[in-house]
Amino acid sequence: MSKRLPFFLTCAVIILLLTTPVSGQVDTVEQLTYPPLQDVQIPQPTRVVLGNGMVVFLLEDHELPTIQVSARIRTGSRLEPADKVGLASLTGTVIRSGGTTTRTGDQLDDYLESKAASIETGIGVTAGSASMTCLSEDFSEVFPVFGDVLRNPRFDQGKLAIAKNMVMAGIARQNDNPGGILSREFAKLVYGKDSPYARVESYATVNNISRQDLIDWHAKYFVPNRIILGLVGDFQTEKALDLVKRAFGAWPQGDPFDDPVVPYQTSTTRRVYYVEKADMTQAKIIIGHLGLTRKHPDYHPVVIINQIVTGSFGARLFSNIRSQKGLAYDVHGGIGFGWDYPATASFSMSTKTDTTQAGIDALMEEARKIMETEPPTDEEVHKAKASLLNSFVFSVDSPGKILGKFLTYEYFGYPSDWLVRFRTGIEKATVAQVRKAAGTHFKPDQFVTLIIGPRQGTAPALARYETVEELDISIPES
């Protein structure tokens, strides 16, 4: 028998298998069926509270010979005095750049570079942060340095001057980026211009900040009973915890106090605002009002609404405004969530100046559709839920991500099983709940509309409104 005959017989069998209909064959992608999603196993970190009140999470991960450390500090720029806006950010910067009482900032840079390690610090709106990465073989040496940075910053006057100069340069450029103007001014309209959630640095507030202000801020907020520490990586839990105790255990806890309630306006009035920016070739538009927190009972239905509205290229905003009407390349929208204060709910886009009016109308139309004339369909809800559940695994696909979530839940007072509750909440949300939430949380009567662009191109769109308030975005000199 020819040696080639088995080869031809094999090929014939393969061709026959490929061309013969099989049981369960489908004609369209919609007919495909999938097995139920398997349970995602989420490792649980060890939680320990030190005698001085510091909360510590430890999660072993021996895949790579590295260790990551993260800290959340109960502070934030929302706690700044109004005449010293920028203080929190400067403190967060100079804690690291200024070095410690044992090492200058430059010496700290050199040391970390020699170890292929890093230490970073910062303070945002709602929290302070500190992080460290190093090889596991260097952990016992680098971690005490991390502790030294948190406990004993030098607040070098020269590094403070450099940091302030960088902030001043940012203030000078704050009107260069239309997107930056849009988000900044929209926050003022939604939260109120005097709310800490809308304030921005000025030359005057930064000039008011002294080195002593940084020292006082650190002394008030950087105490162990206001810090949540997380470690993930290639370590043994007991040994790592012993190192944590040696670095932080003798640190005296600070006097407990309640942070003040941060004010913001709880509702808005429907009104149109305009910012002239003559060097733009497009118009930027945003409409919206105050959003929600994640603790709201409608959290899971609204997450599904956001997926329907703007969660993919097949979502409503992309399909209707970008693909069908051709009004915008980038269009976004949905109801935002904050952890302990409401984010904003908004629809936004960039469009040609001569389609500004059509763009505003299109955004308003989509808002009214989702809440009134075209509420979410059964198919939309099904697809949105499937997308959210299928992508859930990517939010917990590394121990570092998982640990970060536990730190966040601890910081903002959420239950430790919030991850599991999220998936369950999405699974159990009904079409009726989603529709009800869509009709409840979009409030056109409270929409503020903000348009940014050149006056000549946007004038026809603005002319149809009885009242348009023009915002002054000039930068005060002092």
C-alpha positions in Angstrom: 0.0 0.0 0.0 1.3 3.4 -0.9 2.8 5.4 2.1 0.7 8.4 1.0 -2.7 6.6 1.3 -3.0 7.0 5.1 -2.3 10.7 4.7 -5.1 11.1 2.1 -7.5 9.1 4.2 -6.7 11.3 7.2 -7.4 14.4 5.2 -10.7 13.0 3.9 -11.9 12.3 7.4 -11.0 15.8 8.5 -12.9 17.3 5.5 -15.9 15.1 6.2 -16.0 16.2 9.8 -15.7 19.9 8.9 -18.5 19.8 6.3 -21.0 17.5 8.1 -23.7 19.2 10.2 -23.3 18.6 13.9 -25.9 18.4 16.6 -26.6 21.8 18.0 -25.2 23.7 15.0 -26.5 27.4 14.9 -27.0 29.8 12.1 -26.6 33.1 14.0 -24.5 34.3 17.0 -27.7 34.9 18.9 -28.4 31.2 18.9 -25.2 30.3 20.7 -25.7 29.0 24.3 -23.1 29.0 27.0 -22.7 27.1 30.3 -23.4 29.0 33.5 -20.6 31.1 34.8 -18.4 29.3 37.4 -18.0 30.8 40.8 -15.0 33.1 41.1 -12.8 32.2 44.0 -11.8 35.4 45.7 -8.9 35.0 48.2 -9.5 36.6 51.5 -6.7 38.7 53.1 -5.8 38.4 56.7 -7.1 41.4 58.7 -5.3 42.6 61.9 -5.8 45.7 64.0 -2.6 46.8 65.9 -2.8 48.1 69.4 -2.5 51.7 68.2 -5.5 51.3 65.9 -3.8 50.8 62.5 -5.7 48.3 60.4 -3.5 45.9 58.4 -4.5 43.6 55.5 -2.1 40.9 54.3 -2.5 38.7 51.2 0.2 36.3 50.2 1.0 35.9 46.4 4.1 33.8 45.6 3.8 34.0 41.8 6.6 36.7 41.6 9.4 37.6 44.0 7.9 41.1 44.7 6.0 42.8 47.4 3.6 45.7 47.1 2.5 47.9 50.1 -0.4 50.3 50.0 -1.8 52.6 52.6 -5.0 54.7 52.8 -4.9 57.7 55.2 -8.1 59.3 56.4 -7.5 62.8 55.0 -8.3 64.6 51.8 -8.4 67.9 50.0 -12.1 68.2 50.9 -10.9 69.0 54.5 -8.8 72.0 53.5 -9.6 75.5 54.6 -11.0 77.6 51.8 -8.1 80.0 51.9 -5.4 77.3 51.6 -6.7 75.1 48.7 -3.8 73.0 47.5 -2.5 72.2 51.0 -3.4 68.6 51.0 -1.9 67.9 47.6 1.3 69.7 48.5 1.6 67.8 51.7 1.2 64.5 49.8 3.9 65.5 47.4 6.5 66.8 49.8 6.1 63.9 52.3 7.9 61.9 49.7 10.0 64.4 47.7 11.2 66.2 50.8 12.8 63.0 52.3 12.8 62.1 56.0 14.7 63.2 59.1 17.3 60.5 58.3 17.5 60.9 54.5 17.1 63.9 52.2 14.8 63.5 49.3 17.7 63.0 46.9 19.3 60.4 49.2 16.0 58.6 49.3 15.8 58.6 45.5 19.3 57.2 45.2 18.6 54.5 47.8 15.4 53.3 46.2 17.0 53.3 42.8 19.8 51.0 44.1 17.2 48.6 45.3 14.9 48.8 42.2 12.2 49.9 44.6 9.8 52.7 44.8 7.9 54.7 47.4 5.2 57.2 46.5 2.8 59.4 48.4 -0.1 61.6 47.6 -3.4 63.1 48.8 -6.6 63.3 46.7 -10.1 64.6 47.3 -11.2 61.9 49.7 -8.0 60.1 50.9 -4.3 60.1 51.3 -2.2 57.3 49.8 1.2 55.8 50.1 2.7 52.9 48.2 5.8 50.8 48.1 7.2 48.1 45.8 10.3 46.1 46.1 11.8 42.7 45.6 10.9 40.3 48.3 14.5 39.7 49.2 14.8 43.4 50.0 11.5 43.7 51.9 13.0 43.7 55.4 15.3 46.5 54.5 13.0 48.7 52.4 9.8 48.5 54.5 11.3 50.4 57.5 12.2 53.2 55.0 8.6 53.2 54.0 7.6 53.6 57.6 10.1 56.4 58.1 8.6 58.3 55.1 5.1 58.1 56.7 6.2 58.9 60.2 9.1 61.3 59.9 8.9 63.5 56.8 11.5 66.3 56.6 9.3 68.7 54.7 12.3 70.3 53.1 11.7 73.9 52.3 13.4 73.7 48.9 11.3 70.7 47.8 8.2 72.6 48.9 9.2 75.5 46.8 9.6 73.2 43.8 6.2 71.6 44.4 4.5 75.0 44.7 6.1 76.2 41.5 4.7 73.1 39.7 1.2 73.8 41.1 1.6 77.5 40.0 2.5 76.3 36.5 -0.6 74.1 36.4 -2.8 77.0 37.4 -1.3 79.1 34.6 -2.2 76.3 32.1 -5.6 75.4 33.6 -7.6 76.9 30.7 -5.5 75.3 27.9 -7.4 72.0 27.9 -11.1 72.3 27.1 -11.8 69.0 28.8 -10.3 70.3 32.0 -12.4 73.4 31.8 -15.5 71.3 31.2 -15.0 69.0 34.2 -13.9 71.9 36.5 -16.8 74.2 35.7 -19.4 71.5 35.6 -18.4 70.4 39.2 -18.9 74.0 40.3 -22.4 74.0 38.8 -23.4 70.7 40.3 -21.8 70.8 43.7 -21.8 74.6 44.2 -18.9 76.9 43.5 -18.0 77.1 47.2 -18.2 73.3 47.9 -14.8 71.6 48.6 -15.8 69.2 45.9 -15.6 72.0 43.3 -12.7 74.2 44.7 -9.5 74.5 42.8 -6.1 76.0 43.6 -5.4 79.6 42.9 -2.2 81.7 43.1 -3.6 83.2 46.3 -4.4 80.0 48.1 -1.1 78.4 47.2 0.8 81.5 48.3 -1.0 81.2 51.7 0.5 77.8 52.4 3.6 77.6 54.5 5.9 74.7 55.6 4.3 74.8 59.0 0.9 74.2 57.4 2.3 70.9 55.9 3.8 69.9 59.3 0.5 70.6 61.0 -1.6 68.7 58.4 0.7 65.7 58.7 0.6 65.7 62.5 -3.2 65.8 62.5 -4.0 63.2 59.9 -1.0 60.9 59.6 -1.5 58.9 62.7 -1.8 55.1 63.0 -5.5 55.0 63.9 -6.3 56.9 60.7 -4.3 54.5 58.4 -5.2 51.3 56.7 -2.2 49.3 55.5 -2.2 46.6 52.9 0.5 44.1 51.9 0.4 41.7 48.9 3.1 39.6 47.5 5.8 37.1 48.2 6.0 37.0 52.0 5.0 34.8 54.9 2.1 36.4 56.8 3.5 36.0 60.3 6.9 37.4 59.4 5.5 40.3 57.4 3.1 41.2 60.2 6.1 41.1 62.7 7.9 43.6 60.4 4.8 45.8 60.3 4.6 45.8 64.1 8.3 46.8 64.4 7.9 49.7 61.9 4.5 51.0 63.2 3.6 49.3 66.4 5.2 51.8 68.7 3.8 54.8 66.8 1.4 56.5 69.3 -2.2 56.8 68.1 -3.6 60.3 67.6 -6.5 61.9 69.4 -9.7 60.7 67.7 -11.9 63.3 66.2 -14.8 63.4 63.7 -14.1 65.0 60.3 -16.5 67.8 59.5 -19.4 67.3 57.2 -18.4 68.4 53.7 -21.1 70.6 52.1 -22.5 70.4 48.6 -25.8 71.5 47.0 -28.2 68.7 46.7 -30.2 69.9 43.7 -29.7 72.0 40.6 -32.0 74.2 38.5 -32.3 73.7 34.8 -30.2 76.4 33.2 -27.7 76.9 30.3 -24.1 78.1 30.8 -21.4 79.1 28.3 -17.7 79.4 28.3 -16.1 81.2 25.4 -12.9 79.6 24.1 -12.0 81.1 20.8 -9.1 78.8 19.9 -11.4 75.7 19.7 -12.6 74.2 16.4 -15.3 72.1 18.1 -17.8 72.6 20.9 -17.8 70.6 24.1 -21.2 70.0 25.7 -22.2 68.4 29.0 -25.6 68.2 30.6 -26.5 66.7 34.0 -26.9 67.0 37.7 -25.9 65.2 41.0 -25.4 61.5 40.9 -25.5 58.8 43.6 -23.3 56.8 46.0 -22.7 53.1 45.8 -24.8 52.7 49.0 -28.0 53.7 47.2 -30.6 50.9 47.0 -30.7 51.3 43.2 -27.0 50.9 42.8 -27.1 47.6 40.8 -30.0 48.6 38.5 -28.2 51.9 37.7 -24.9 50.0 36.9 -26.9 48.1 34.3 -28.4 51.4 33.0 -24.9 52.8 32.5 -23.9 49.7 30.6 -26.9 50.1 28.3 -26.2 53.8 27.8 -22.5 53.9 27.2 -20.9 50.6 28.2 -19.8 49.4 24.7 -19.7 50.5 21.1 -23.1 49.0 20.7 -24.5 51.1 23.6 -27.2 53.7 23.0 -25.0 56.8 23.0 -22.5 55.4 20.6 -25.1 53.8 18.3 -27.5 56.7 18.1 -25.3 59.8 18.4 -22.0 58.6 17.0 -22.9 55.9 14.4 -26.4 56.9 13.2 -26.3 60.7 13.5 -22.6 61.2 13.1 -22.5 64.1 15.6 -19.6 63.0 17.7 -16.6 60.7 17.8 -16.5 60.7 21.6 -19.7 60.6 23.6 -20.2 59.5 27.1 -22.9 59.4 29.7 -24.4 57.7 32.8 -25.0 58.1 36.5 -21.8 58.3 38.4 -21.2 56.8 41.9 -19.1 58.1 44.7 -18.1 56.0 47.7 -19.2 58.4 50.4 -20.6 61.4 48.5 -22.6 61.5 45.2 -20.7 61.7 41.9 -22.2 63.4 38.9 -24.8 62.2 36.4 -24.1 63.5 33.0 -24.1 63.1 29.2 -21.2 64.7 27.3 -19.8 65.0 23.8 -17.6 67.0 21.5 -19.1 68.1 18.2 -18.5 70.5 15.3 -19.4 74.0 16.2 -22.2 74.1 13.6 -23.8 71.0 15.1 -23.8 72.3 18.6 -27.6 72.7 18.7 -28.1 69.2 17.2 -25.6 67.8 19.8 -27.5 69.3 22.7 -30.8 68.0 21.4 -29.3 64.6 20.8 -28.1 64.3 24.4 -31.4 65.5 25.8 -33.2 63.1 23.5 -31.2 60.1 24.8 -31.9 61.2 28.4 -35.6 61.3 27.8 -35.6 58.1 25.9 -34.0 56.0 28.6 -36.3 57.4 31.3 -39.6 57.9 29.4 -40.2 57.1 25.7 -37.8 54.1 25.2 -37.0 52.6 28.5 -34.5 49.7 28.7 -35.8 46.6 26.8 -35.6 43.0 28.0 -32.9 42.3 25.5 -30.8 45.4 26.5 -31.0 44.4 30.2 -30.1 40.8 29.4 -27.1 41.8 27.4 -25.9 44.4 29.9 -26.1 41.9 32.7 -24.3 39.3 30.7 -21.5 41.8 29.8 -21.1 42.9 33.4 -21.1 39.4 34.8 -18.7 38.1 32.1 -16.3 41.0 32.8 -16.5 40.7 36.6 -13.5 38.3 36.7 -11.2 41.0 35.3 -11.8 43.2 38.3 -10.4 40.4 40.6 -7.8 38.8 38.3 -4.8 39.7 40.5 -4.2 39.6 44.2 -3.2 43.3 44.0 -6.6 44.3 42.6 -8.3 42.3 45.3 -6.3 43.8 48.1 -7.0 47.3 46.8 -10.7 46.7 46.9 -10.6 45.5 50.5 -8.7 48.6 51.5 -11.3 50.7 49.8 -14.2 48.9 51.5 -12.5 49.3 54.9 -11.8 52.9 54.3 -15.4 53.9 53.3 -17.2 51.6 55.7 -18.5 49.0 53.1 -19.0 45.3 54.0 -16.0 43.1 53.3 -18.1 40.9 51.0 -19.1 43.9 48.7 -17.5 42.1 45.8 -19.8 39.1 46.2 -22.7 41.4 46.7 -22.0 43.2 43.5 -22.2 40.1 41.4 -25.3 38.9 43.2 -26.9 42.3 42.9 -26.4 42.3 39.1 -27.7 38.8 38.7 -30.9 39.5 40.7 -31.7 42.9 39.2 -35.0 42.7 37.2 -36.0 44.5 34.1 -38.7 46.3 36.1 -36.2 47.5 38.6 -33.9 48.8 35.8 -36.7 50.7 34.1 -37.9 52.2 37.4 -34.4 53.4 38.2 -34.0 54.9 34.7 -37.2 56.8 35.2 -36.1 58.0 38.7 -32.5 59.0 38.5 -32.4 61.0 35.3 -34.0 64.4 36.1 -34.2 66.7 33.0 -35.8 69.4 35.1 -32.5 69.6 37.1 -30.2 69.4 34.1 -27.6 72.1 33.9 -26.2 72.5 30.4 -22.6 73.7 29.8 -21.2 74.6 26.4 -17.6 75.5 25.7 -16.5 76.7 22.3 -15.9 79.7 20.0 -18.6 82.3 20.1 -19.0 82.5 16.3 -19.7 78.8 15.9 -21.9 78.3 18.9 -23.9 81.5 18.8 -26.9 80.0 16.8 -27.3 77.3 19.4 -27.1 79.7 22.3 -29.5 82.2 20.7 -32.5 79.9 21.1 -32.3 80.0 24.9 -34.0 82.9 26.8 -31.2 83.1 29.3 -27.6 81.9 29.0 -25.1 82.7 31.8 -21.6 83.2 30.6 -19.0 81.9 33.0 -15.8 83.9 33.8 -12.8 81.5 33.7 -10.1 84.1 33.8 -7.3 83.3 36.3 -6.9 85.8 39.1 -3.4 87.1 39.5 -3.5 87.0 43.3 
